[in-house]
Amino acid sequence: MATAPQQPTDMASLNRAVAAWVADVAQLTLPQKIQWCDGSDAEFHMLERQLVAAAELIPLNQHTYPGCYLYRSDPADVARVEHLTYICTKDREDAGPNNPWMAPTQAHRQMDDLFRGCMRGRTLYVIPYCMGPIDSAYSRCGVEITDSAYVVLNMRLMTRMGRAALERINRDGAFVKGLHSIGDLNHERRFIMHFPEELSIKSFGSGYGGNALLGKKCHALRIASWQARTEGWLAEHMLIVGIENPQGEIHYIACAFPSACGKTNLSMLIPPASYRGWKVWTVGDDIAWLHPGKDGRLYAINPESGYFGVAPGTNQKTNRNAYETIRHNTIFTNVAVTADNQPWWEGLTEGKPVRDWQGRPYDPGNGPAAHPNSRFTVAASQNPSYSKAADAPGGVPISAIVFGGRRRTLAPLVYQARNWLHGVLIGAGVASETTAAATGAVGIVRRDPMAMKPFTGYNFADYWDHWIKVGARIKAPPQIFHVNWFRQSDAGKFLWPGYGENLRVLRWIIDRCKGTAHARETAIGLMPAPSDLDTAGLDITKDAIDELLAVHPDLWEEELTAVGAYFDEFKERLPQALKHELAEALQRVRSE
């Protein structure tokens, strides 16, 4: 009978609980050897060389893209598999109608059958990692076991990984367990199971980042949202950005947008030429952990240390900071390549693809050259707008929370919640309209509360209740807003220029938080009058501004009625306070 290999004695000796778990997993999976990852540069480059030698990692043009590599995943393994991503709680209702559910005993049995012997002939990598600054009280740690060196490289970029994390685990006495194997990449044997009551994750059959980098969505949102409810904080799918005015005053904003709503672009926004002296600092582009501070404010950390971003559409115009960030020391996944071996994707204005994301000679008849979900993984510190506050143990104080969606006619450019509870209602009702490129039909409304629909590790009704309770604990809570950059004219033209000009809207938001900006009362919340927004120098008509700030009560009555129908899915667990807030919101629009 095969036996698991002996563990090395150095890092394994730092924590008995981790070492015992690794030994149990090795006994189940039967790897050829075990490698404890220390997070060093030497280890990183050694794994790079190994993957290059195995032709799994392809060096790109080292003159134009130094330190950059291309990885091609299996063509059937290119995205998250939300329908195969389960929340495994003892009580089905704790997972809620917003999550696929499986009983923990059944899920463990199913996953253990898949993991049994799956690492024969492979290396079992042990990845201790810390989500957030190593010395922050707000950070939480985990250990991922994987048989993928590609995962190790990505986790090194995305987290504080290695010996320092293991030493912190030893001090904390707790960690999230994440077990992953690429298996045989059979999509019929692909599952991602979360056990929030046990603080553990099991992922099998995928090498794609969202399914395999367990520190990211799996830990930092699904498991962390459960931890946050237990411990009294919020784990959110939010960017964190610092806005600095010419006087050197910085206000930090956390923003939650569904996909295709400009989240990454906003996190790395470059001020327009007319805003001389203004600066925008990136603290985080994807996830925020928000903790009540002793001074009554809400403080945020970015638990990640890197970006796992979508490549298509990224260029010097749409997101110059992201474009500059990924010009060196970046792992590209499923992009195309040019004749001189540079990475290429749709949206670039230079170069032409000669091989597509599957390595085939490029043929437009086969579809896009780069996969629409092709990615880049890169250290956040390479971003020209990187904020040193991202490494601050105490996090940054949040002045405003901003929700947003893609709506053609309904939501105005910006409006403010009356209070925290009203803000929770706004966040719970977040929705976006689909685009033809994504779905083949325009205008289908998809509910994505707080942009957390795929990522909340428990019942949404309980999640909204937790938001209400956190707000009640904070003496000086952030103000809550909603923005919509995508309002269109009857001719289908965008009314707002977007991109860097969005800073004009953020300026009004910040001034509202400071108490220095005017707002008018409307049926849906507090809004600027046209004269309250800085539009100097913009090529925009008065009619366009009026429509951007228009509220149509009949459309809002339909919208809030639809939100109520959505809330009905959560039955008696829906917080009564939220139900009453919705009723009052409906009454206001009906009275207009």
N, C-alpha and C positions, 0 to 999 in steps of 0.2 A: 504493500500500500504506500502511495506517495505521501511524503511528509513535508510540512512547510519548512522553508529554510530558517536558519538561525538569524536573529536580529543582531545588527551591530550594537555595540555597547555604549557608544558616545552619546548621541542625541536621545536614543531610546531610554537611557538612564535618567533623563531629565524629568520624566513624568511617568509614574507607574500605571496610571489609568490609561493614558494614551498607548503605552507599550503593550498593556494587556489586551486592549481592543485591537491593535494591529496584529497581535499574535492570533487572536480569534479569527480575524478576517483572512489572514494568511492560511490558517488551517482550512478555511472554507474554500478559498480561491486557488490555493496551491501555486503561487508564483515561483518562477525560477530563482529570483533573488528579491531582496527588499532594499530599497534605497530611501533613507531619511533625507529630506531636502533641507539644506541649510540656508538657501536663499542667496548664496554668494554669486559674485560675477563669474568666478571660475566654474561653478556648477552650471550656470546659465549657458555659458559659451560651450561647455563640454556637451550639453544636451543639444545645442544647435548643431555642433559638428556631427553628432551621432545621427540626427535626423537628416542632415544633408547627405551623409554617407549612405543612408537607407533610402534616399530619393524621396523622402516624405516632406522635406523642406527644401525649397528651391531658392538659391541666392538670386536676388534681383541685381540690377545694374548698380554696382557698388560705388561708381563715380557720382551718379545723380541721386541715388538712394542708399547711402552708406548704412550698413547694418540692417538692411531690410531684407525680408524673406517672404516667399509666397507658399501658402499651404492650400492644397486642394482637398476638400472633404469629399466623402462619398456623395454622388449626385442625389441620392435619396435621403441625405442627412444634411440639410442646409438651413434649418430654422427650428425655433421652439415648437414643441408638439403639445399644445395646451390641452387637447382632448385626451392625451395620455399622461397628463400631469395631475396627480391625485393629492388630495389632503386626506390623511388617514387619522381620523379622530375616533375615539370610542363611541361617541354619540354623533350620528349622522348630521343632526341639526347644527352641531358646532361648526361643521364645514360650510353649511349654508347652501342655498341654491346657486350661489355664484361659483362653486367649486365642484369638479368631479370628486367623488368620495369613494373610499374603499375602507373596510374594517381593518384595523392594524394587524390582527392575527393573519388574516387572509393575505394582506399586502406583504408582510414579512415572509410568509411561506412562499408566495409566488416569486418574490425577488431572490430569496435564498436559493431557490431551485435554479434560477438563472445564473447566479454568481458561483454556484458550486463548480469548482475546477476551471473557471473561466480564464484564470491568469497563468495556466500552464505554459511554460516557455517564455513568459513575459516577466517584466520587472514590475514589482509593486512599489509605487512611489508614495511616500508619506509626506504630506504637505501641511505643516502647521502654519496657520495664517491668522492675521489680526485684521478685522474690519474696522478701520479708523486708526488714528495715531496710536502708536504702541503705548504711550503713557497717558492716554485719555481715559477718564472714568466713564466716558460715554461709549467707548469701543467695546466690541465683543469678539471673542475668538472662536476659531473652529479648526478642525483637521479634516482635510480631504485625502482619502486614499483613492488612487487611480492607477490604471495601467497605461496611461497615455502621457508620453513626454511632451506632446503638444500642449496638453492641459497644464503641465508643470510650468512651461514657458509663459503661458498666458496668465496663470495665477501669480507668477512672479511680477508681472507687469501690473496686474489689477489689484493686488493686495500687498500688505506688509507681511511678507512670507519668510519663514525660516526659523533660525535658532531663537531670535528675539521673541517671536510669537510663541514658541514653545515655552520659553522661560516665563512669559506672561501667563500662559495657561497654567503653569505650575503654581503661580502666585494666586490666580483667580480660583483655581480648583474646579473649573467648569469649562466645557467647550461643546460646540455643535459638531456632531459626527456626520461626515459626508462620505459615502461609499459610492465609487463610480467605476464602471468598466465600459470600454467601447464594445465589448462582447464581439459578436460577429456582424454588427451593423445591420441586422435583419430588422426591418421596420415593424414586423409582426411580433418581435421580442424586445420592443423599445418601451420603457416605462420610466417615469420620474415620480417617485413616491416621497411625500413629506410626512413626517411624524412629529407634529409640533409639540405634542405632550411629552415626547421623548427627546426633543431637540435633535432630531436626526433626519437624514436624507439618504435615499438610495436611488441611484440613477444607472440605468443599464441600456446599452444598445445604441448610444449616440455619442459622437465626438464633437458635435456642434456646441459652440460656446454657451448659449443659453441653457443647454441641457447638461453640459459637462463641467463648466466652471462653477462649481457649487457654491462658491463664496458670493456670486453675483445675485441673480434673481432668487435662487433657491434659499440661500441663507439670508442675504441682506434685505429681502422683502418678505417672502412667505414665512420663513421661520422667525425672522426678526419682528414681523408684525405681531406674532403671538407673544414673543418676549416683551415687546413694547407694551402690549395690553397688560401683561402680568406685572410689569415693573413701572408703568405709569408714564410712558413716553410714546412717540409716534415714529414709525418706520415708513417712509413715503417715497413714492416714485416721483421725485422732484429734483430739478436742478437747483443749485445755489449760486447766486451771482451777487457780486458787490458793485454798487454804483457809486463812484467817487466824483463829487462836483469840483469845480475849479478851486474851491476854498479848502479842499482836502478832506471834506466830510464824507464818510462812507456809510451807506445804508445797504444792508443785505436783504435779499429777497429770495424766497423759495417758490418755485413755480412748477405746477403739475399740468402737463399737456398729454393727451393721447398721441399715438404715433401720427406722423405726417402733419404735425402742427407747429414745427419750427423750434422744438425744444433744444436741440444741440446748437442751432444757430443763435438762439437767444443766450445760451450759456457762454458763448464766445463772441458776443456782439461787439462790433467795432463802432464807436460813436461816429455819427456823420460829420462831415467837414464843418458844418455850422456849429457844432458843439465842441469848439476848441477848449481845451483844458479839462474836459470830462474824460474819465477812464472807467473801463469796465473790467472787473476782475473775476475770473472763473474759480469758484471754490469746488463746484461739482457739476457734472453734466447729466446725471441720471438718478441718483439716489440720495436722500437726505434722512438722517436720523435726528429728530427734534426732541430736545429735552427741556423740561421746565427748569429754569435757573433759580438760584436763591434770591435773586433780585426781582423775581416776578415776571421776567421775560422768558421767551422761548429761544433756546440756543441750538444751533445745528452743526453737525459734522457731516462730511462726506465720507462714508465708510470705505470707499474705494480709493485706489491710488493710481488708477489708469482709466483709459477710455476704450470701450469696445463698441466702436461706432460704425454706422452704415456708410460705406464708401460712395455708392452712386449718388450723384447730385452735389458732392463736395468739390468745390473748386475755389479759385481765388476771389470770385465775386460773391458766391453764396456764403462762404465761411472761410475767410482768409486765414484766420488763426488755426482752424482745424487743418487746413491745407498745409500750412507751414509746420504744424506739429508732426505730421506723419511723413515728413521728408527724410527722416533718418530713424534708425533703431525701432522699426515697426514690423509687426507680423501682419501681413495681408492674407486674408482668407477668401478664396473663390473670386478674385478679380481676374481680369484678362491681362495679357502682356503684349508689349509692342515688339517690333523687330529688334530693337536694341535692349530688350529685356527690362523695360520699365513697366511698373504697374499701370493698368488702365481700367477706367470704368466710365459708364455713361455719365455725362456731365462735365468731363474734362474737355478743355478747349484745345489742348495740344496732344499730339501723338495719334497714332492709329493702331487698333488692335490687330495682331496677326494670329494670336491663339486665344481661345475663349477660356472661360473659367474652368472648363473640364479638360483643358489642354489640347483641344481639337483645333485645327486650322479654322480661323474665324469665318463663319458663314452667317450673314444676317438671317438666312432662312432657319437657322437653329435657335433664334431668339437673341436676347441681349448678349453682348460680349462678356460682361461681368454679371454674375448672378445679382438679381435685384436686392438680395439680402447679404451681399458680400460685405466683409467687415475689415476694420483695422483695429489692432490692439497695440496700444502705445502708452508709455508712462505719462501721467498728467503733467509732470514737471517740465515736459518739453513744450507745453503750450505757451506761446508768447504772453498770453494774458493770465497765466497761472498765478493764483493768489497764495502767498505764504501762509495766509490764514487757514488754508486747507490742512496745515500741519499743526494748528493750534489745539492743544489738548482740551481747552475749554470751549471750543467751537466758536461760532459767530452769532451775534444777536440778530434775530430775524425781525425786521420791521413790518414786512408784508408777506402774505401768502397769496399767490396768484394762480387761479385756475383758468383754463382756456380750452377752446375747442374750435373746430372748423365748421362754421355755420354761414351759409350764403345770405340769409335774409333775416334771421331771428335776432341773434345776440348783437348788441351794439359793440363799438370798438372797445369800450371799457365801462365798467360800473363797479360800485363798491357795496359790499354787504352792510346792512344796518348794524349788525352786531355779530358776535361769534356764532350763535345758533343759526342765524340767517346765512352766515358763511358756510356752515356745515351743509345746509340745504342746497346752496349753490354748488358746492363740491360734489354732493351726492347725486346731483342731477346732470353732471357734466356729460356731454355727448358730442360726437362729431359726425359730420356727413361724409360718406364714403366718396372716393373719386373713381372715375371711369378706369384709370390705369390700375387701380387696386382691385376692383370688383366687377368691372364691366357695366356698372350702373351708377349713376350720379344721384346723390341726395338721400341715400338710405341712412337713417339716423341710428347710430349705435351708442348705447349707454356705456359709459366707462367712468364710474364714480371715482373721483379724485385721481383719475388715470391709473387706477389700481385694480381693475377688473381681473386681469390674469394673475395678480400678484398678492392679493390679500389671503393670508393663511387661515382665515376663519370666516364665520358668517358675517356678511356685510352689515346686517342689522346691528350686531354686537360691535362691529368696527365703528359705525356711526355713533353709537352710544358712547364708545370710548373717546371719540373726538369731542363729544359734548362734555364729558367728564374732565378731559384734559383742559379744555378751555375754561371750565369753572374753577380750576386750580390755579390759573395764571392771573396775577393781578394786572399785568400790562400785556395782554395778548396781542399778537400781530393783527393788523387790519387785514381783511380778506377782500379780494377783488376777483373779477372775471374779465378776461380780454378775448377779443376775437379779431385776428388780423385778416380774416378771410371774407368779410362782408363784400357782396358783389352788387353791381348795378343790374338793372333789368337786361342790359346787353351782355351780362356775364363777365364784366370787367371788374377786377379788384379795385375797391374804392380807396384802400390805404396802401402806401408804397411798401411798407414792411421793412424787413432787414434792419439796418442801422437806425432807420427812422423810428423804430419802435421805442427807442430811448425817449422820445418825446412823450409817449404814454407813460413810461416808467417814471419819468420826471414828475408827472402829475400825481402818480401813485405815491411817490416818496413825499411830495409836498403835502398830500392828504395825511400821511402818517405824522408829519411834523406839525400839522394843523395850520399850514400857511396857504393852502389852496382852497378855492371855492368849490362847492358842489351843490347841485340842485336835487330836490326830492323828486323821485319818479315812482311809478308803480312797482318797478323791479329792484330799486335800490338807489344809491346816490351816484349821480353822474355829473361830468363836467358840462358846462355850457360850451358852445363852440368857441367862445372867446377865452375859455379857461385853458385850452390846449395850445401849446406853442406850435403854430403852423407856419411861422415866418420862413420864407424861402422855398416852401413846398409848392410843387405844381399840382395844386388841388383846388377844386372849385368849392364855393360856399354850399352849393347843392349837395356835393359829395360829403362834406363835413356834416351837414344837417342829416343826411341819410345814415351816416356812420353812427350818429348819436340818437337816432330815432328809436322809439319804443312803440311797437304795434300791439296794443292790448289783445286783439283777437288772436294773433299768433301766439302770444304768451299764455293765453288761456288754454290753447291747444297743448302747448308745451308742458305747462304745469299739470294738466290733466294726464298727460302721458307719463310724467314723472310719478304721479300718484298711482297709476296702473302698474308701473315698475315696482314701486314700494309694496304693492299688494302681494308680490311674490314672497315677501319676508314675513307676512302674516303677523301673529301676535308678538314676534320678537322686535318688530320695528319700534324704535323709541317713540313714546307718546309725544315727547317734546318736538320731535321732528315732524310727526303727523300734524300737530297743531300749527307748527310754523308753515307747513305747506298750505294748510287751510287758510291761514291769514294771507299768504302770498296770493292765493287764488282770489280771495275777496278783494284785494287791492287792485288786481288787473281787471276784475269784473266791474269795479267801481269807476274805472276811467271813462 
